[in-house]
């Protein structure tokens, strides 16, 4: 008797979309594309690159990139910054990306190393049935100047104190296409792409990897832009920051009241003045954090009411052809 062999259907590799913001970094992106394609060769037969022109059409060098096979260039109407450009591009791709597709976002300057892409995608491919896994690059080493390292360490300390979380990720992330259907429209992504991932209750996996060096050109992000970027990273955590602030200010106001009361009873003008000053300061802070909490709650409720209004951009449906 001849035993029948079960025929196991071949598993088709998912389609991969590599999405990169670009602000006058055409030369660097050309190298990123070549190296990423080499690193991912054989793993994703259907590999597509989407470049977000954050110069809003003012970079003439991107015309040559748009002619490359497998490359699409999206042009926002104005400059969004690298994280805002990513969110713009991902929302435009909503209709073209299937829920089981893989999406990889990375900078176009080479600091997100293309050779690390397979390791970042590995958690998604390890469990094909789990579409909700989000893989984030956890930075272990940065090649930056000493002043930048000092300021970055201070920012991480403030971030942890204000939010209770540690921020060590950037734009280098991988996830399935399901995230583009509705999650990418969450208001946290309007504030900051990178910190939105750790502010939301997502199934994240942190993959340790160093940050690379820029391939060409120079960074156009100055000191003020870095400070603005840091503040925007805090915005998705407005609710916990406001809650912590209200709690701390209420405790401070109570302590100030006790101090001023004790000073008055003991006849100490210094203690009385210090207690009153602390009470007034904390009451002012209490009002500020209460307003922040109300503003965040209002924006959250408006987003919930508008969930059914999200529509995909029709112009990007042709990418799926």
URGI-V277285 format. One line per field, one symbol per residue. ss: DSSP state (2 for helix, 1 for strand, 0 for the rest). psi: psi as a letter, one per 40 degrees, with the letter a starting at -180 (. if undefined). burial: # if it has 24 or more other ideal C-beta (glycine too) atoms within 12 Angstrom, else .. A space follows every 10 residues. Layout:
ss->???
psi->???
burial->???
This chain:
ss->0000000000 0000011111 1100022222 2222222220 0000001111 1110000000 0222220000 1111100000 0222222222 2200000000 0111100000 0002222222 2222220000 0011111110 0000022222 2222222222 2220000000 0011112222 0022202222 2022222220 0011111110 0000000000 0022222222 2222200222 2222222222 2222222222 2222220022 2222222222 2222222222 2222222222 2222202220 0002222222 0
psi->hhhhhhhhii hhiiihhhhh ihgffddddd ddddddddde hddgdghhhh hhgeefeehd eeddddeihe hhhhhieihe iddddddddd ddedddhide iihhhiieee dhhdeedddd edddddgdeh eehhhhhhhd hhgiiddddd dddddddddd dddeihhfib ehihiiedde dddeeidddd dhddeddedi gigihhhhii haihdiaihe hadddddddd dddddefddd dddddddddd dddddddddd dddddefhdd dddddddddd dddddddddd dddddddddd dddddedeeh iihdeedede .
burial->.......... ...####### ########## #######.## ..##..#### #####...#. ##..##...# ######..## ########## ####.###.# ########## ####.##### #.###..... #########. .......... .#..##..#. .##.#.#### ########## ########## ########## .#.####.#. ##.##...#. ........## .######### ##.###..#. .##..##.## .......... ....##.##. .#..##..#. .##..#.... .......... .....#..#. .
